[in-house]
């Protein structure tokens, strides 16, 4: 999925930062309902472009190339890099 790839690339670009952690948790939440994020943290900590990514993640099923396999891949990627457990 293009959106998931955009978010993964942005997380890598941000490195070890609060913004990267928030995007990672937002992505995890978009892929599995067991993960949660704080909207207050998003509002306070992310810049406009990253907030737009989170907004798109909140509507992930509306993406043209929506794919459960891509969601599974994203969760694996996040676990391997210790963003999520």
C-alpha positions as CSV (number, residue, x, y, z in Angstrom):
1,X,0.0,0.0,0.0
2,X,1.3,3.4,-0.9
3,X,0.1,5.0,2.4
4,X,1.8,2.4,4.5
5,X,5.0,2.8,2.5
6,X,4.8,6.6,3.0
7,X,4.5,6.2,6.7
8,X,7.3,3.6,7.0
9,X,9.6,5.9,5.0
10,X,8.7,8.8,7.2
11,X,9.3,6.8,10.4
12,X,12.8,5.9,9.0
13,X,13.5,9.5,8.1
14,X,12.5,10.8,11.5
15,X,14.8,8.3,13.3
16,X,14.6,7.8,17.0
17,X,12.2,10.6,17.8
18,X,8.8,11.2,19.5
19,X,7.3,11.9,16.1
20,X,8.6,8.6,14.7
21,X,7.1,6.8,17.7
22,X,3.8,8.5,17.3
23,X,3.6,7.7,13.6
24,X,4.6,4.1,14.4
25,X,1.8,3.7,16.9
26,X,-0.6,5.4,14.6
27,X,0.3,2.9,11.9
28,X,0.0,0.0,14.3
29,X,-3.4,1.3,15.3
30,X,-4.5,1.5,11.7
31,X,-3.4,-2.1,11.2
32,X,-4.8,-3.7,14.4
33,X,-7.3,-2.6,16.9
34,X,-5.2,-3.8,19.8
35,X,-2.9,-0.7,19.4
36,X,-4.0,2.7,20.5
37,X,-2.8,6.3,20.1
38,X,-3.5,9.5,21.9
39,X,-5.1,12.2,19.8
40,X,-3.7,14.8,22.2
41,X,-0.2,13.6,21.6
42,X,-0.8,13.7,17.9
43,X,-2.2,17.3,18.1
44,X,0.7,18.5,20.3
45,X,3.7,16.7,18.8
46,X,3.2,16.2,15.1
47,X,3.6,18.8,12.3
48,X,0.9,19.3,9.7
49,X,2.3,16.9,7.2
50,X,2.5,14.1,9.7
51,X,-0.9,14.8,11.1
52,X,-2.2,14.4,7.5
53,X,-0.6,11.0,7.4
54,X,-2.3,10.0,10.7
55,X,-5.6,11.3,9.3
56,X,-5.2,9.1,6.2
57,X,-4.3,6.2,8.5
58,X,-7.6,6.8,10.3
59,X,-9.4,6.1,7.0
60,X,-7.0,3.3,5.8
61,X,-9.9,1.1,4.5
62,X,-10.8,3.9,2.0
63,X,-7.3,3.7,0.3
64,X,-7.5,2.5,-3.3
65,X,-4.9,-0.2,-2.7
66,X,-6.1,-1.3,0.8
67,X,-4.5,-4.6,1.7
68,X,-4.5,-6.8,4.8
69,X,-1.2,-8.3,3.7
70,X,0.4,-4.8,3.7
71,X,-1.0,-4.2,7.2
72,X,0.6,-7.5,8.4
73,X,3.9,-6.5,6.7
74,X,3.8,-3.1,8.5
75,X,3.2,-4.7,11.9
76,X,6.1,-7.1,11.3
77,X,8.3,-4.1,10.3
78,X,7.3,-2.2,13.4
79,X,8.0,-5.2,15.7
80,X,11.4,-5.9,14.2
81,X,12.4,-2.3,14.9
82,X,11.0,-2.4,18.4
83,X,8.4,0.4,17.8
84,X,5.7,-2.0,19.1
85,X,5.6,-5.3,21.0
